[in-house]
């Protein structure tokens, strides 16, 4: 089979398209023929070594396809099942995945949509149901609201009846409005902190969902109201430098840095999140936007597009 390998962390050129041996499933494992792999910022962090992995490795944390073979003791799936998964190694024609990490794809959801939705959709789900559970009426800010997670997150916030501020660049503002944001802020020409505090009479917001990191942290922090929460779940602009925790005491702010793996580690929790996500997609409550599909051999180009903010929605790699 063919796939991508990273031998030494580095730029997008660190990824090589190679031929290597097809693995065989061991106990509790399944071999999935990958039909589509989602491209995510965590893949970039793995490639660059920001989130280090033992080398060499095949990148890609999300994919979908068909079960081709199962190992002993597997009861969760069988050959021929359509499945989606979170598991390293998705940038390949086939991937060996623990059966407990596989999610059945329901009828009415095509495989490419499942690959485009699972990681980012599950992220939006845990942010709005578990990290800061929205019950209705909260005021929230979603950064990068036209991005893969951001677009779904806006829709899930609105589904839970929140009042949503969304930031994006000039060319992507219409998409944020389409997703349902109540207030759309062009971060290229406006100060989002001033916009938010002006709209809330200086009180601030119940929660800020920030995937950007370094460049937005201070403004996001200042937008949170007394006893509100700042959720830093990404760092597309770079990691946030260390800061004095006494800053939290000014308004008794809660600050958290959650990771998806801690919210889907239990198979039942994973299935619950996936089921609610797929139900929302099937009913039309959540729309999944795919920017484009690229051949697996062009994984480097996919990373360049993602890092350069040249995408609107999800990038898929097709083996």
C-alpha positions as CSV (number, residue, x, y, z in Angstrom):
1,X,0.0,0.0,0.0
2,X,1.0,3.6,-0.3
3,X,0.9,6.4,2.2
4,X,2.7,9.4,3.7
5,X,5.6,9.1,6.1
6,X,7.4,11.7,8.2
7,X,10.9,10.7,9.1
8,X,12.1,13.9,10.7
9,X,9.8,16.7,11.9
10,X,9.9,19.8,9.7
11,X,8.2,21.7,7.0
12,X,5.6,20.3,4.6
13,X,8.4,18.8,2.5
14,X,9.1,16.5,5.4
15,X,6.2,14.3,4.2
16,X,7.1,11.6,1.7
17,X,4.7,9.6,-0.4
18,X,6.0,6.0,-0.1
19,X,5.1,2.4,-0.6
20,X,5.1,0.3,2.5
21,X,3.8,-3.0,3.8
22,X,0.1,-3.5,4.5
23,X,-0.3,-4.2,8.3
24,X,-2.3,-7.1,9.5
25,X,-4.9,-6.7,12.4
26,X,-3.9,-8.1,15.7
27,X,-6.3,-8.8,18.6
28,X,-8.9,-6.1,19.1
29,X,-7.8,-4.3,15.9
30,X,-9.4,-3.7,12.5
31,X,-7.8,-2.9,9.1
32,X,-9.7,0.0,7.4
33,X,-9.4,0.7,3.7
34,X,-9.3,4.5,3.9
35,X,-11.6,6.3,1.4
36,X,-11.0,9.8,2.8
37,X,-8.7,11.4,5.4
38,X,-9.4,14.7,7.0
39,X,-6.7,17.3,7.2
40,X,-6.5,19.1,10.6
41,X,-4.1,21.5,12.4
42,X,-3.1,18.7,14.8
43,X,-1.6,17.0,11.8
44,X,0.5,20.1,11.2
45,X,1.6,20.0,14.9
46,X,2.6,16.4,14.6
47,X,4.5,17.1,11.4
48,X,6.4,20.0,12.8
49,X,7.1,18.3,16.1
50,X,5.1,20.8,18.2
51,X,3.1,17.7,19.3
52,X,6.0,15.2,19.0
53,X,5.5,11.6,17.9
54,X,8.1,8.8,17.6
55,X,9.5,8.9,14.0
56,X,9.0,7.6,11.4
57,X,5.2,7.9,11.5
58,X,2.3,8.2,9.2
59,X,0.4,11.4,10.0
60,X,-3.4,12.0,9.8
61,X,-5.7,11.8,12.9
62,X,-9.0,11.3,11.2
63,X,-10.4,9.2,8.4
64,X,-13.3,7.1,7.1
65,X,-13.6,4.0,5.0
66,X,-14.6,0.3,5.0
67,X,-13.4,-2.4,7.3
68,X,-11.3,-4.8,5.3
69,X,-10.3,-7.3,8.0
70,X,-10.6,-7.7,11.8
71,X,-8.4,-9.4,14.4
72,X,-9.3,-11.8,17.1
73,X,-11.8,-10.7,19.7
74,X,-13.3,-7.9,17.6
75,X,-17.0,-7.6,18.2
76,X,-17.6,-3.9,17.5
77,X,-17.3,-4.1,13.7
78,X,-17.1,-6.7,10.9
79,X,-15.7,-6.8,7.4
80,X,-17.6,-4.5,5.1
81,X,-18.8,-2.0,7.7
82,X,-18.5,1.7,6.9
83,X,-16.6,3.4,9.7
84,X,-15.0,6.6,10.8
85,X,-12.2,7.0,13.3
86,X,-9.8,9.2,15.2
87,X,-6.4,7.4,15.0
88,X,-2.9,8.3,13.8
89,X,-2.0,7.0,10.4
90,X,-5.0,8.2,8.3
91,X,-2.8,9.5,5.5
92,X,-2.5,6.0,3.9
93,X,-4.5,3.7,1.7
94,X,-5.1,1.5,4.8
95,X,-4.9,2.1,8.5
96,X,-4.8,-0.3,11.4
97,X,-7.2,1.0,14.1
98,X,-8.2,-0.3,17.5
99,X,-11.8,-1.5,17.1
100,X,-12.9,0.5,20.1
101,X,-12.0,3.7,18.3
102,X,-14.2,3.0,15.3
103,X,-17.5,4.8,14.8
104,X,-20.2,3.2,12.5
105,X,-21.3,5.6,9.7
106,X,-25.1,5.6,9.6
107,X,-27.2,5.4,6.5
108,X,-27.7,8.9,5.0
109,X,-24.2,10.0,5.8
110,X,-21.6,9.4,3.0
111,X,-18.1,8.4,3.8
112,X,-16.4,11.6,2.8
113,X,-18.8,13.7,4.9
114,X,-18.0,11.4,7.9
115,X,-14.3,11.9,7.3
116,X,-14.8,15.7,7.0
117,X,-17.0,16.0,10.1
118,X,-15.8,13.6,12.8
119,X,-12.8,15.3,14.4
120,X,-14.0,18.8,14.1
121,X,-17.6,18.0,14.8
122,X,-16.7,16.0,18.0
123,X,-14.5,18.9,19.1
124,X,-17.4,21.4,18.7
125,X,-19.7,18.9,20.5
126,X,-17.5,18.5,23.6
127,X,-16.8,22.2,23.8
128,X,-20.5,23.1,23.9
129,X,-21.8,20.1,25.9
130,X,-19.0,19.3,28.3
131,X,-16.2,21.9,28.6
132,X,-18.6,24.8,28.9
133,X,-22.1,23.3,28.6
134,X,-24.4,25.8,26.9
135,X,-28.0,25.8,28.2
136,X,-29.5,28.7,26.3
137,X,-29.1,32.4,26.4
138,X,-25.3,32.5,26.9
139,X,-23.2,35.0,25.0
140,X,-20.2,33.4,23.3
141,X,-17.3,34.3,21.0
142,X,-16.0,31.9,18.4
143,X,-12.7,32.8,16.8
144,X,-11.9,31.6,13.3
145,X,-15.6,31.1,12.8
146,X,-15.3,30.3,9.1
147,X,-12.8,27.5,9.7
148,X,-13.5,23.8,10.0
149,X,-14.1,23.7,13.7
150,X,-15.3,27.3,13.9
151,X,-18.1,26.8,11.4
152,X,-19.5,23.8,13.1
153,X,-19.0,25.3,16.5
154,X,-21.1,28.4,15.6
155,X,-23.9,26.1,14.4
156,X,-23.8,24.0,17.6
157,X,-23.8,27.1,19.7
158,X,-26.9,28.3,17.9
159,X,-28.5,24.9,18.2
160,X,-28.1,25.3,22.0
161,X,-29.7,28.8,21.7
162,X,-26.6,30.9,22.5
163,X,-26.0,34.4,21.2
164,X,-22.9,34.2,19.0
165,X,-20.1,36.6,18.1
166,X,-17.9,35.2,15.4
167,X,-14.6,36.5,14.0
168,X,-13.2,35.9,10.5
169,X,-11.3,37.6,7.7
170,X,-13.1,39.9,5.2
171,X,-13.5,37.3,2.5
172,X,-15.1,34.8,4.9
173,X,-17.6,37.0,6.8
174,X,-20.6,35.8,4.7
175,X,-19.9,32.2,5.6
176,X,-20.0,33.1,9.3
177,X,-23.4,34.8,8.8
178,X,-24.6,31.7,7.0
179,X,-23.5,29.5,9.9
180,X,-25.8,31.6,12.1
181,X,-23.6,34.0,14.0
182,X,-25.5,37.0,15.5
183,X,-22.6,39.4,15.3
184,X,-19.8,39.0,12.7
185,X,-16.5,40.7,13.3
186,X,-13.9,41.3,10.6
187,X,-10.7,40.8,12.6
188,X,-8.6,42.3,9.8
189,X,-10.1,45.8,10.2
190,X,-11.8,45.8,13.6
191,X,-10.7,45.3,17.2
192,X,-12.8,42.3,18.3
193,X,-12.3,43.2,22.0
194,X,-13.7,46.6,21.5
195,X,-16.6,45.3,19.4
196,X,-17.5,42.7,22.1
197,X,-17.2,45.0,25.1
198,X,-19.1,47.7,23.3
199,X,-22.0,45.3,22.4
200,X,-22.1,44.0,26.0
201,X,-21.9,47.4,27.8
202,X,-18.4,46.4,29.1
203,X,-19.7,43.2,30.8
204,X,-18.2,40.7,28.5
205,X,-19.1,37.1,27.5
206,X,-20.0,33.9,29.3
207,X,-17.4,32.0,27.2
208,X,-14.8,32.6,24.5
209,X,-13.8,29.6,22.4
210,X,-10.4,30.4,21.0
211,X,-8.5,28.1,18.6
212,X,-6.1,30.8,17.4
213,X,-3.8,31.1,20.5
214,X,-1.0,33.6,20.7
215,X,-2.4,36.5,18.7
216,X,-5.9,36.5,20.2
217,X,-5.2,35.4,23.8
218,X,-5.1,38.8,25.5
219,X,-8.1,40.1,23.7
220,X,-10.1,36.9,24.4
221,X,-9.1,37.1,28.0
222,X,-10.4,40.7,28.3
223,X,-13.7,39.7,26.6
224,X,-14.6,37.2,29.3
225,X,-17.1,38.4,32.0
226,X,-16.8,37.9,35.7
227,X,-16.8,34.1,36.5
228,X,-16.8,33.4,32.7
229,X,-14.6,30.9,30.9
230,X,-11.8,31.2,28.3
231,X,-11.5,28.0,26.4
232,X,-8.2,27.7,24.5
233,X,-8.5,24.7,22.3
234,X,-5.9,25.4,19.6
235,X,-3.0,27.6,18.7
236,X,-3.0,28.2,14.9
237,X,-1.1,31.5,15.5
238,X,1.4,29.9,17.9
239,X,1.4,28.8,21.6
240,X,0.3,31.2,24.3
241,X,3.3,32.3,26.4
242,X,3.3,31.6,30.2
243,X,1.4,34.2,32.2
244,X,0.7,35.2,35.8
245,X,-2.3,33.3,37.1
246,X,-3.1,36.2,39.3
247,X,-4.6,37.8,36.2
248,X,-7.5,35.3,36.6
249,X,-8.4,36.9,40.0
250,X,-9.4,40.2,38.4
251,X,-12.7,38.7,37.4
252,X,-12.5,35.2,38.8
253,X,-12.1,33.9,35.3
254,X,-11.9,30.2,34.5
255,X,-9.2,29.2,31.9
256,X,-8.9,25.8,30.4
257,X,-6.9,24.1,27.6
258,X,-8.9,21.0,26.7
259,X,-7.9,18.2,24.3
260,X,-10.3,16.1,22.2
261,X,-8.7,12.8,23.3
262,X,-9.8,13.4,26.9
263,X,-13.4,13.7,25.8
264,X,-13.6,10.6,23.5
265,X,-11.3,8.2,25.4
266,X,-14.3,6.2,26.6
267,X,-15.8,4.2,23.7
268,X,-19.4,5.0,25.0
269,X,-18.6,8.7,25.1
270,X,-17.1,8.6,21.6
271,X,-20.2,6.8,20.2
272,X,-22.5,9.3,22.0
273,X,-20.7,12.3,20.5
274,X,-20.6,10.8,17.1
275,X,-24.2,9.8,17.1
276,X,-25.4,13.3,18.1
277,X,-23.1,14.8,15.5
278,X,-24.3,12.5,12.7
279,X,-27.9,13.0,13.7
280,X,-27.4,16.8,13.5
281,X,-25.9,16.5,10.0
282,X,-28.6,14.1,8.8
283,X,-31.3,16.5,10.0
284,X,-29.7,19.5,8.4
285,X,-29.1,21.3,11.7
286,X,-25.3,21.1,11.1
287,X,-23.9,21.7,7.6
288,X,-20.4,20.4,6.7
289,X,-18.5,22.5,4.3
290,X,-15.7,20.7,2.3
291,X,-13.2,23.2,0.7
292,X,-11.6,20.7,-1.7
293,X,-10.3,17.2,-2.2
294,X,-6.7,16.5,-3.0
295,X,-4.9,13.2,-3.8
296,X,-3.1,11.7,-0.9
297,X,0.2,12.3,-2.7
298,X,-0.4,16.0,-2.3
299,X,-0.5,16.0,1.4
300,X,2.2,18.6,1.5
301,X,0.1,21.0,-0.5
302,X,-2.8,20.4,1.8
303,X,-0.7,21.4,4.8
304,X,0.5,24.6,3.0
305,X,-3.1,25.6,2.2
306,X,-4.2,25.0,5.8
307,X,-1.3,26.9,7.3
308,X,-1.7,29.7,4.9
309,X,-5.4,30.1,5.7
310,X,-6.3,29.4,2.1
311,X,-9.2,27.1,2.9
312,X,-12.9,27.6,3.6
313,X,-14.1,24.5,5.3
314,X,-12.5,21.1,5.3
315,X,-9.6,19.7,3.3
316,X,-9.8,16.0,2.4
317,X,-7.1,13.7,1.1
318,X,-8.3,10.9,-1.1
319,X,-6.0,7.8,-1.4
